[in-house]
Amino acid sequence: MSRVALLLSLAAGGESANVTIGFIHRISSRGTPIPFWQRVTCAGLMAIKHANERDGSIVAEFASLRKTYAALSTDSQSVEAGTVAAYQTCKAGHVKGIVGPARSATNLQAGYLGGYDGLVNIGTWTSSPVLSDATTFPYLARVYHSDTVRAARVVETLQYFNWTRFAIIHVDDAWANQIVKLVRGLVRNAEGNGGVDSRPIVMNTFSFEYDNEESVRLAVQRLSQMIQPVYIFVAIVFDVDSENMCDEADKLGLLTPQHVWIDPDGISTTPLETAVNKQTFGERLHGWLRVTTIFPQPYFSRYQARWPTMTSAACTNPYFTANASWFQHKEPDLGAYEYDAAAAMVLALDSLTEAEENDGDAVRAAVGALDFSGASGRIRFYSNLDRDLATAEMALMNMVFHPDREEVEFRVVRIFRKSDAVISEVANEDISNITFDIIFVAPIVWLRNSSVQPVDLTTVIPYHDELFLRSALTAVCIALAAVSGALALLCIGWTYLHRDHPVVKSAQPPFLMLIAGGVFVTLLAVYPLSLDHRDVTPDENGRYPSLDGACASAMWFYLLGFDITYGSLWAKLWRVKKIFLDRKIGQGPVTTQRMFVYVLSPMLLDILLMVLLHVDSPFVYVVSILERDEYGRPTQSYGQCTADERVWTYIALLIAFHGMLLLVANSLVYQLRHVPSEYNEGKYVGISLANNLQTSLVALMLLFLVTDNPQVIFSVKFFEVYWSATLTLLMMFLPKILIVHINDESDLTAASEVMREAKKGRAEQPKTMKSTFESIFTLRSSFNASARPSVVPHAGDLNIPATKVEQAQAIARELMTCVNRQATVSEWLSTAALKVETMSNDAEMSEKADTVAHLIVQGEHLRFLLKKAARRGA
């Protein structure tokens, strides 16, 4: 590739060449040709032609040159990777210096490589202040002025028209990022020197990827969604993205006579050449402002006069064939910089010996010593090889579209002027401190051909009622949650300390600690729920990343806490059912490991649903507008967590799943309603589950009814989280704490004695249901502080009629039959209930069965616990 390019470029010189200059042109965008930049390429090659012809019509010093020159042309394709490949081609062609490339982002690559190889390159349309660092880029020069002065003129323009708020939308590259950084610094300085109300304030910046249509459109959409509407925009954009940006802005109503768009010299003079619809695109650009350098006379006029003399043969290169009609129409204005960069490289090399041509330091010194009149004005450099700003004349231009020619005219309407002497006395990095005088030249045509200057509607900001959460409300709620959370941690510690107590051990300490831990995790959701955008600064895209995280964390805390707490309760209910209703008599205990399966199963399913939700439709914090004034400015707004419509699929699944768990758990509570509550917690578990089900239903209904009041929404969410968690904690721990610390230790001892006496009596005489009732009532009273007998009651004391004793004996016989068959307890109860004939004259069969079941199951459970206590005592 380099050999062919070299031969073709030699032909462009017209003579036997002894010095080769490399060119990194901007001919295409990622391989797609751009006619405007092809003509700019011809302007650079025109400088080589004039040098070899000793034509001093533009640069007078060309008349006395000693050497001839050849151009080795390459294409950067407007991107970094293309620049690296082009540089390598130039290096392989043994060039003495490089002209180009044209973008700051691509010039970075050439500057880095040139610094490593000691090869000087002169940038053509590169203005980023990053490139001014002579330590990093020792062999990089530029004929285009640094953006330091351009950024200052942008801020001065805003102040000149009394526009106090603006937004920047920009391509994400070195050139644009540096302008944004400079403007921000200038705005901060301006705010420090005067009142905020009279100074510009950058609201936000919105970036997009170069030559990426989707990225451009998304950036414009984010720009239009700002809470505080902005009407003044600074668009740092290249031709390749300008049409897509204007198209999206027009769709969103951002190109009206109320709006202002300012271009800091990013759109070229002929942006319509690549437009899909030239008429529409031209109308959208009509009325834009542009802050840029202007070409002083008579420098640029000499370039204009020579452009028509250019020929297609003189523009020979490996990439395209020049059209002869190009040279009969308007010259490319940026070609003046290409011409001057090539002229500077020619003049520097011409002043050196053959040995010095290969010495990067010698070439650098020769470039730094130049002072000549070029196509874009007077060319001279600072010590870091930046172009001297004293040679720059800045102006505010107005884009005016001419539909008959489908052409955009850049008309000078204001000039920023300060004497050359003042500018030359200031170092490059301090140029922003100079205030230029703005001289009126011509009236401005605004967007949509309006002749009325747009008024910055944000100068007088209307009353804006932002419905933040009240600090007192959130403080009280967080304090209540903190108290309950501390109680949950204390309950975990209490359970561990009393893990060997019969009451605690029968309730399984690991699951008690899980319940308290689940309550603690649930209560953690209160803090992220209490956050809003008060005193939170949005990022450059108008988003609140920290609040996005709060939205997600609140849901994770609540769901995981729910799963841990109510999964444990559900597992305990399942265990009780297995022991007292589904268990076969004589069957072994239900293992803790199996119970953990019932705790982990709902948690794993919830985690899976939440992961899918956050991948497919993550929650984000969005500020919604409730009311606007006649100019579209918000007067009332509030923040909330939201997601796209797909989230409702996952929310519906989560609600259905949790509702099913609560319904199944409440069903188990009903089935176990006769199981005693002192140890197996049936009553308290039932209260907790019923409370959570009712609270959740009420909260869901309220949240669907109230959607735009943050105070009510937060209060409902807090009530649902706090009340269900705290009540569950109290129900599961308070009764046990009272039994352990208030009931006497003698209670358990007395109950154990009764059981031993009952066992002894069974060995001496056939057991009757009468003695069973005696044991049952005695054991019940031993755990009831208010009805504790001093002696074991007899059958007569219990007023059990003879017929009832006979019925009990019949039930006992059925029980022995079921024991021999290893039948389930529920089967025995069904059989025994049928034997009851007369417990009371008006009792229904269901009441009789419930009474018998209640007594027998109590006795079974208490006897089981006393056996465990006796074994521990032994």
N, C-alpha and C positions, 0 to 999 in steps of 0.2 A: 504493500500500500504506500509506504513512504517513498519508494523509488519512483513509482508512477507519478505520485503527487509532485515530486521534485522535478521530473522532466517537464510536466505540464506547467509548473510554476516558472521554470527557466524560460519557457517560451513567452511568458507574459512580460519578461524583462526586455525582450527584443535584442539583447546583445549577449556576448559571452560574459557570464557573471563571475565575480570573484568574492562576493559577500552574499550569503543567504540569510534572509530574515524569516523566521517562522510566524505564521498567522494562526491564531485560534479564533476562527470566526464563529459567530452565532448565526448559522445558516438555517437551522431547523429546530423544532421542539420535539425531542425524542424521536428524531428521524422524519417528522412531518415537515416539509419545506415551508418556510415563511417568506413570502415575496419581499416584504419590507426589509428584512434582515439580509436577504440576498443582495438588495441594492446597496445596503450599508457595506457589505463585503466588497462590492465594486468600488466604493469610495476609498477603501484602504488600498486596493490594488491600483487605483488611480494615482495615489501618492508615489508608489514605486515607479509607475510609468513616467510621472513628471520628474522624478529624481534622475532616472536614466536619460531622459531627454533634456536635462538641465533646464527645465521649465520653472522659472521663478515667479510665475504669475500669481501664485497663492503664497508660497514660502520663498521669499527673495533669496535666501541662502542656497537654494537648489541650483542656482546659476553657476556657482563656483565649486560644485562637488568634484571629488577626485576619483571616486570609484563607481562601479556599476553594481546593481542589486537584483536579486531574484527573490520571489515570494514563495514560500512553501505553505500552501493553504491546507488547513484542517478544520473540522467542524466539531464544536463542543456539544452540539445537540441541546444546548441550554441547560444541561445537567452536569452534576459533578463527575459521574462515571465517564461521560463523553469527554470531559475536559482532561481527565487523566490519560485517556487513550490518545487524545490529540497532542498532549505534551510529550508523550513517549515517541510519537511519530516525529515531532519537531526535533527532539533530541537525537533520534536516530539519523536525521537529515543533517546533523552537524551545523545547526543554525547558530548565529552569533548573538541573537536576541529574539525575543518573542513579543508580538503585538497582540493584545487581547488577554483573556476573553472579556465578554461584555457584562456579565452579571457578577455582583459581589460574591454570591455563593460559589460560583465557578472559579472566580479569581482567587478565592482562598486556596483551592487545590493547586493552581498554577504557582501561587506565591509560596506555598509550603515546599513544592518540588523544586522551584527555582532557588530557594534559599539553601536547599540541600546540595544542589548541583552547581551553585554559583552562576546561574543563568538569569540575566535580567529580563523581566517582562514588563510591558507598559500596558496597564488596563485602559479600556476605552470608555465604558459606561458604568464604571464601578465606583461607588461613592460611600460604602460603609466605613465608618470611623475605625472599625476593627482593623482594617487594612493599613491604618496609619502607624501601626506599631513597627518601627524600624528594627527592633530587636527580633521580632518574630518573622518579619518579612523584609530582610535587608536588601533584597534585589527587586523589590516591587515598586514601580512608579505608576502614576495615574494622571491622565489629562482631563479627567472629570472631577469637579470639585467635591470635597467631602460633604456628607450630609449634616455635618455640624452646623453649617450656616443655613441649610435648608430647613432643619427642624426648628431653628429659632424663628425663621420667617413664617412657618406654619402657625406658631403660637402668636406671633405679632399680628397675623391676619385675623385670627380669632378675636384678639383684643380690639383690633381696629373696628370690627363690626359689632362689638359688644356681645359676642356669643360666649356664654359662660359654661356651657356643658357640651361635651362632644364625645363621640366614641370612635375608636379606631378599629377598622377591619383590615387585616393584612395577611400577606403570604408569609408562611413560616420559613424564612431564610435569613441569612446573615444581614442582608441589606435592610429588610423591613424591620427585623428585630432591633437593630441598632437605632433606627429612626424612632421606634416606639420608646426605647430606653431614653433617648435624648429628649423627646417631648415630655416624658414623665418628669425628668429632672428639671426641665425648664418650668413646668407647671408648678412644681413644688417651690421653686425659687420665687415665682410670681406670687404664690399664696403667702410666702413669708414676707414679701415686701408690701403687701397691701391687704385690703379686706377680701375675704373669701367670696363675697357676693359680686365683686367686680372683677374677678379673675377666672380664667378658664379652669375647669376641673375635668380631668379625664375620668369618665364614669367606668368604662370597661374597655378591654381590647378583645377582639375575636380573631382567631387565626385559622388558616386553612392551608392545605398542602398545595404545592405548586402543580399546576396542570392536572387538577383532580376535581372534576365537575361536582361530584357528590359532596366532597369536603367543602367546596365553596358554597354550595346551596345550604348546607347545614349551618355554616358560620353566619350567613345572612339571616337564617331563621332564628338563631340564638340572639342575633342583634335586634330583631323585631320583638322579641319576647321579654325585653328588659322591663322590670317593674316600673321604673321611672323612664318614660319614653324620652328618647334623644332625637333631635332633629338635625343636628350637625354631625356629619360623618367625614372622617379622613380615611380614604381608601388607598392603601399601599398595595398596588396590584399591577401585574404585568398584562400585556395584551392578551395572552393566552387564556387568562381567567376573567378578563373584564366583561366579556359578553355574558357569561353564565352568572356573574355577580349582579349585573344590571337586570338580567331577566328575572332573577329571584326577587330582587329588591322591588321591581315594578309590580310583581304579583302580590307582594306583601304591603303595597301602598307606601313605599319609602322613597318614591320619586315624584313628589308633589311639589307645588309652589311653596309649601311650608318647609321643605327640606333643603339642605345644602350638602353637596358632595365635593370634597377637595381631594385633588390628586397631587401628591408630592413627587411629580416627575416620573411616574411609573408607566403611564400609557403613552405610546409613541404617537407620532404625528399622523400615522395612517392606520389606526386600529380597525378600520372598516374592512380592510382587505381580506381578513379571515372570518368576518362575521357571516353567520348563516343568513340573517335577514338584515341587510345593510340599512334599509330605511328605518326599521324599528330600532335597531341598535343606535343609529345616529340620533334619533329623536330622544333616546334615553340619555345620551351623553350631552345633549344640547343644554347648556346652562351650568355645566360643571365648572369649577375653578381649579386652577393648577398653579402650584408654587414651584418655580423652576428658574434656572439660569437662562438668560437671553443672550443671543449672539450680538455683540457690539459691531457697529459699522466702523470702517469698511471691511473688516475681516471676513465676515460671513458672505458679504456680497461678492467677494472675489471667488469664493467657493461656488456660489450660485452661478456665476458667469462661466466657470470652467466645466460644470457638470454636463451641459449639453454636448461638449466636445468629446466626451468619453465614448468609447466604442465597445462592442461586444467582444472583440478580439483582445482588448486590453484587460478584460475581466475574466480571462480564461482561468478555470480552476477545475478540480476533479469532481465537483458536486452538481453543478448546474451550468446551463448555457444562458448567458445574459440575453435578454430581449432588447433589441435595438430601440423599441418604443420607450423603454425605461428612461432613457436619457433625454427624451423629448418632453417629459413631464416634470412635475415638481421634484426637486432634489430631496433625498432623505436627510432631514436636519441632523440626526444622530451620526450620519456619515461624516460630519465635520470632525467629530471626536476620533473616529476611525482614521481619518486622514491625518490628523495632528499626531496621533500616537505613532503611526508609521513614519511621519516626517521626523518626529523626535528621535526614533530609533536610527533612522538614516543619518541624521546630522551628528548624533553621538558617535556612531561607528565610523563615520567619514573622518572624524578628527583623530582617530587612533591608528597606530601602526598595526601591522598584521599580528604581531605578538600580543599587543594589548587587546585585540579583538577577542582573544580567548581568555582574557583575565576579567572575571566578573567584577572585581573591585574597580578596575580601570573603566569598564563600560558604565558602571554605576556612577562614578565620578563625572564622566563625560555627560551623562544624562542630567545630573544635578547642576551642571554648569550652564545648561542651555538657557537661552533667552531669545525667543524669536516670535515673529508674528505668524499665527497659523489661521486655519479656517474658522475656529471657534473663538478666536481672540488671541491675546498675548499669552505665550506659553513660557512659564518659568516655575521653578519648583522650590519647595522648602527643603531643609536638610534631610527630612525623612522621605523625600521624593513625592510628597503630596503636591498637587498643583496649588500655586500661590492664590489665596482667596482674594487678593487685591485685584486679580484679573477677572473676578466674577461680578456680573451684574445680575441681581435677582429681580424677578418680576412676578406679579400675579396675573395669570392669563385666564381667559374665558373661552371655553369650548363652544363654538358656534357651528351648528350643523347646516350644511348647504344641500338640501335634498336634490336639487337639479344636478349637482356634480357628485352626489353621494360622498361628500368629503367633509371632514371636520376641520375648521379653521381654529388655530390657537391665537387668540387676539389678546394683545397686551392691554390690560385695563388699569393696572397700578404698577409702580416701579419702586423697589426698595433701594435707596441710594445713600451712600456715605462715601466720603472722599477716600481715595486710594491710600493716602498717607496715614489715615487713622487705622485702616484695616491692616496695613503692612506692619504697624507697630505692635500688633497683638499676635501672640503665638496661636497656632492652629487650634489648640484645645480650648482657647479662651475666646474664640470668635463669637460664641453664643452670648457673651456679655455686651456685645455692641448692639445698640438699638438703631435700626435704619429708619430713615425718613420715608414715609409712604407718599408717593407723589401721584396725584390724580392724573389719569391719561384719558380714560374713556368710560362711559356708563357700562354697567354690567347687565347682561341678559341672564336671568335666573331660570331655574327649571321650569319646563312647560312654557317657555317663552314669556315668563312673567317679568314685569319691569319693577316690581315692588320687592325691596329687600326683605327676605324672611326674618321674622322676629324670633329670637330664641325664646320659645314658650316656657323654657325652664328658668328664665331670668326671675320671674315672679312665680314661685312654686305655690300651687294651691294647697289648702289644708288637706293633709293626707292622714286619714285615720287608719293606722296600722293596728289591727286587732291582735296585739301581743297578749300572751298569757300574763295574768296579773302576778306580780312577784310574791305578794302575800299568799295567794292561793297555792302556788307551786311550793313555796317554803313550808307551809303547813302540811301539804301532802307528802313532801319528801321527809319531813320530820316524823310523821306518823309511820311511814314506811320504814324509816330507820329504826324506830322503836320496835316495831313488829319483827324486823330483821334481826335485831339484837336478841329478842325473845326466842327466835328460832335457833340462834346459835347457842343460847343458854339451855334450850331444851335438848340440843344434841349433847352438850356436856353433861346435863342431868341424866340423860339416858345411859351414857357411858359409865357414869359413877354408880348408878343403881342397876346395872345390867344383870346382876345376879339376884335381884329381888324377885320373888314369885310373880308379882303383878307385872313387872316390866318384862321379865323373861317370857311369860306366857304371851305377851304381845309382840315378841320377837324384836329385840333391840335394833338389829340392822335395818328393819323396815321402819321403825319409829324414827331413827336418824335420817333415813331417806326422806320420810315425810317432812321433817323439819328442814332438811336441806333443800327439798323442792320448794317449800314455802319461801325460803331465803332467796333462791334463784328467781322465783316469780316476782318477789318484791323489788328485785334489781331493775325490773322493767319500768318502775315509776320514774327513775331519774331521766332516761332518754325520752320518755313521754313528755317530760316537763320542759324540754328544750324547744326554742323557736329561734328565728333569725334576728332577734334583738341583739344588737352590738356584734353581729357576725358579718364579716365582709365577704361578699361573693367572689368567686374566682373570675378569671378573664372571660369565662363563658357564661357568667351570670348564675352559676350553680353554687351549692353549698355542700361540698364534699363531707364535711364533718357531720352535718345534719342528715345527709344520706346514710351515713354510718349509724347515726342514732335511730333512724327509722328501722333499719335492719336489726339492730341489737335489741330494741324493745320487743320485737316479735320473737326473736330467738329466746330471750329470757323468759317471756311468758309461756311459750310452747314447751320449752324444756322443763321449766318449773311445773307446769301442768302435768306433763308426762311422768315426772319423778314422783310428785305428790299423789296424784290420783291413780297412777299406775300401781303404786304401793298399796293404796287403799283397795283397789280392785283385786290385787293379788291376795290381800288379807281376807276379803270377802269370799273369794274363791276357795281359800283354805278352810274357812269355817264351814262352807257348804259341803266340802268334801268330807270334813270330819263328822258333821252332825246330820246331814241329809243324804249324801250320796255314799258315805263310807259304809263298807261292810264291817259288821261287828267282828272285832279281832284283827282288823287290818292295821298295818303299820302306819307311822306318822307321815304327814306330807312334808317333803324335804324343802329346805330353804332354797336350794339350787333351782328346783322346779318353779318356785314362786318368783325367782328373779327373771325367769323367762317371760312371765306375764308383765313384769315391769319394763323390760327392755323392748318387747315387741312393739308397743305403740310408739315408744321413743324413736326406734329405728325408722318406722314408717313416717313419722313427722319430720325427721331429719332428711329423709329422701325427698319428701314433698317440698321442704324449704330450700334445699339445694337446687332442685329443678326450678322453683319459683325465682330464686335470685339469679340464676343463669338466664332464664327466659324472659322474665319481667321483673327486674329489681325495683325495690322501693327507692324513690328519690324525694327529696324535700323541694316542694314547689310553692312559690308565693302566687296565690290566685287573686285576681282583681274582682272585687264585688261591684264597684261603681267607678265610673269615669266622668270627667267633665266634657264640655263640648269640643275640646281639642284632643280628646283621647287620653288625657293625663289621669292617672288613678287618683281617686279620692278616698277609697276604702279598700283595704286588702288584708289578707291573712295568709299564714303559712300552714301547710299540711303535708303529710306523707302521702304520696300517691304513686301509681304505676300505670302502665298502659292496660288496655281492656283484657289482655290475656291473663292478668292476675286473678280475675274473678273465677277462672276455672280452678285455680289452686286454692283460693279462699273457700270456694264451695266444697271442695274435697276435704279441707281441714275442718270446716264447720260440721260437715256430715260425719266425719270420722269421730270428732270429739263428742258430738251429740249422741252418736251410737254408743260410745263408751259410757257416757253418763247415764243413758237409758238402761243399758245392761247392768251397770252397777246399782242403780236404784231398784231394778227388778230383783237383784240378789238381796238387797236390803229387805225388800218386802217378803221374800221367801224365808229370810232368817229372822223375821220379826219376833219369834218366840225364843230365840236363843238369848241367854242372859247377857246383860250388857256390862257387868262389872269387869269381865276379863276379855271377852272376844270383841268388845267395842261395837257391836251391831248397831245399837241405838245412836251412838256418837258418829259412827261412820255414815249412817243414814242421814243424820242431820247435815253433815258436811257435804255429802253428795247432792242432797236435795237443794241445799243452799246454792251450790255452784251451778246446778242446772237452772234454777230460777233466776239467779243473778245474771247468768250468761244470756238467757232469753230476753230479759228486760233490757240489758245493755245493747244487744243486737238491734232490738226494735228502736231504741232511742237513737242509736248511731245512724240508722237508716232514715229516721225522721229529721234529725238535726245534722246538717252537712256544712254549714257556713258560720258556725259560732265556736271559735276555738276554746272558749271558757267551758261551754257545755260539753264539747267533745272530750276535752281533757278530764273533766269531772266524771263523766260516765266511764271512761276507760280506767281512771284511778279507782273508782268505786268497785268496778268489776274485778280488778286485780287485787286491791287491798282487802275488800270485805271477804271474798271467797278464800283467800290465803290465810287471813288472820283468824277467821272463824274455824277453819280446818285445824289450825295450830291449837287453838283453845280446846276444841272438842277432843282432839286426840291426846292431849297431854294434861289438861287440868284435872279430869277425874282421877287419873293415875297418880298425879302428884298429891291429891287430897287423900287417897287411900294409903299411899306410902307414908305420908308425913302426919296425918291426922288420926287415922284409925290405929287402935292399939295393936301391938305385936301379939297380945294374948288372944286376939280374935282368931288368928290363923291356928294357934296352938289348940284352942278349944274346939275348933272345927275338926282338927286332926284327931283329937280324942274321941269325938262323936263317931268318926268314920271307923276308928279301931274298935269301938264298942259294937258298932253295927256288924263289922266282920265277925267278931267273937260270937254275937248272938246268932248269926247265920250258921255257925258251926254247931251250935247246941240245939237248935230247933229249926224246923222248916220255915223259910222266910215267907212272909205274907206281904201283900201290898200295903197292909197297915203299917208294918215296920218300915217299909220303903218310904211311905208318906211321912212317918216320924223323922226319918233321917233327912229327907228332903227339906222339911220345914225347919228342922233344927239347923241344918247347914245354911239355909237361907238367912235365918235370924242371926247366925254367927257373923255374917258379913253385912249386917244392917245395923248401924250404930244406934238407930232410934228404936229398934225392936229386938234387942238382944236379950234372950231369956237367961235366967240364972241357973235353971235346971233343964234337963231334956224333957220336953213335953211328952205325955202319953196320948194314946188314941182318943181317950175321953176328953182330954184337954183341947183336942183339935175339933171336937164336935163332929166327927165323921160318922154318919149313920151306918147302921149295920149293912144295909143294902149296898152302900158305897164300898164298904170293906169287902163284901163278897165280889163286887164288880172288880175291885182292885186285885183280888186273888185270881180272878179269871184272866185279867190282863197280864198278871205275872206269869201264868202258865203259858199264855201265847208268847210272851217274851222269851221264855226258855226254849220254846219250839224254834223261834227265829234264830236264837243263838246257836242252836245245834245245826241249823241250815246255813249259818253265816249270811243271813238275809240283811239287807240294808236297814238302817234305822227308820227311814221313811216308810219302808214296806211294813215294818212292825207297827208303826204308829197307825197306819191305815187299817191294819188288822185289829189292833187293840181298840181303836175308836168304835168299831162296830159292836164290841162287847158291852159298851156302856148303854144301859137301858134307862136308868132313872137317876140322874144327878140332881135334877130339879124338875118340878112338874111342867114348867113352861120353857125349858131349855131346848133349843134347836140342836140337831145332830152336829152341825158344824161347831157350835159353841162347846159341846161336850168334847169333841175331838181336840179342839184347840186347848181346852183346859188340861186334858190328860197329857197332850204333847208338851205343853209348857212345863208341867211338873216333872215329867220324866226326863226331858232333855236337860233341865236345870240340874237334876240330880246326877245325870251322866257326866255332865261337864265339871261340876264341882268335885265329884268323886275322882275324876281324872287329874284335876289339879292337886288335890290333897295327896294322891299317890306320889306325884312328882315332889311335893314338899317333904313327904315322909322319907323318900329316897335321899334327898339332899341332907335331911337331918341325920340319917343313919351314917 
